[in-house]
Amino acid sequence: MRSGDLKHKIIIQEKTSTSDNMGGFSYTWKDLYPTRAAIWPIKAKERLDAMKLELQVDHRIRIRHPRTFEVTADMRVKWFDHIAKTNKYFNVISIINIDKLNVMLELLVTEEV
């Protein structure tokens, strides 16, 4: 992939918990990895009624493989959409290590609404 294809600025975020000093926890999102990305809108839907598994993917995001940590399905992607002039958030559903070379990752994500 050419570096010019990675034209969007995104931030991979991880969920952190902090004590509320009353025995509970509150969750916030911490910026972990700012990077460049290619983003494609797609539509995919998988449904398995017997096991109540439902998966919906609506975007595909490609990034360079981060060397310092592993991207997991517990993370999300923050992206400022310049057309809509708003932040968009995507929950990571699946991570694909392209050609298993640790060079590029493809994230299959669903948009938070």
NORMO-V892301 format. One record per backbone hydrogen bond with DSSP energy under -0.5 kcal/mol. CO is the residue of the C=O (numbers start at 0). NH is the residue of the N-H. E is the energy in kcal/mol with one decimal. If there is no record, write none. Layout:
co=CO nh=NH e=E
co=CO nh=NH e=E
This chain:
co=1 nh=4 e=-1.5
co=2 nh=5 e=-1.1
co=4 nh=6 e=-1.6
co=7 nh=9 e=-0.6
co=7 nh=36 e=-2.4
co=8 nh=79 e=-0.7
co=9 nh=34 e=-2.4
co=10 nh=77 e=-2.9
co=11 nh=31 e=-2.6
co=11 nh=32 e=-1.8
co=12 nh=75 e=-2.0
co=13 nh=29 e=-2.9
co=15 nh=27 e=-2.5
co=17 nh=25 e=-2.6
co=23 nh=19 e=-2.2
co=25 nh=17 e=-2.5
co=27 nh=15 e=-3.0
co=29 nh=13 e=-2.2
co=32 nh=11 e=-2.3
co=34 nh=9 e=-2.7
co=35 nh=63 e=-0.5
co=36 nh=7 e=-2.6
co=37 nh=61 e=-2.6
co=39 nh=59 e=-2.8
co=43 nh=56 e=-2.0
co=45 nh=54 e=-2.6
co=47 nh=51 e=-0.8
co=47 nh=52 e=-1.7
co=48 nh=51 e=-0.6
co=51 nh=53 e=-0.5
co=52 nh=47 e=-2.8
co=54 nh=45 e=-2.8
co=56 nh=43 e=-2.0
co=57 nh=41 e=-2.4
co=58 nh=108 e=-2.3
co=59 nh=39 e=-2.8
co=60 nh=106 e=-3.7
co=61 nh=37 e=-2.1
co=62 nh=104 e=-2.8
co=71 nh=74 e=-1.5
co=74 nh=91 e=-1.8
co=75 nh=12 e=-3.1
co=76 nh=89 e=-2.4
co=77 nh=10 e=-2.1
co=78 nh=80 e=-0.8
co=78 nh=87 e=-3.4
co=79 nh=81 e=-0.8
co=80 nh=84 e=-1.5
co=80 nh=85 e=-1.3
co=85 nh=80 e=-2.7
co=87 nh=78 e=-2.7
co=88 nh=111 e=-3.1
co=89 nh=76 e=-2.7
co=90 nh=109 e=-2.0
co=93 nh=107 e=-2.7
co=94 nh=96 e=-0.5
co=95 nh=97 e=-1.0
co=95 nh=105 e=-2.6
co=96 nh=99 e=-2.3
co=97 nh=100 e=-1.6
co=102 nh=64 e=-2.9
co=103 nh=97 e=-1.5
co=104 nh=62 e=-2.3
co=104 nh=106 e=-0.5
co=105 nh=95 e=-2.7
co=105 nh=107 e=-0.5
co=106 nh=60 e=-2.7
co=106 nh=108 e=-0.6
co=107 nh=92 e=-2.9
co=107 nh=93 e=-1.8
co=108 nh=57 e=-2.2
co=108 nh=58 e=-1.7
co=109 nh=90 e=-2.8
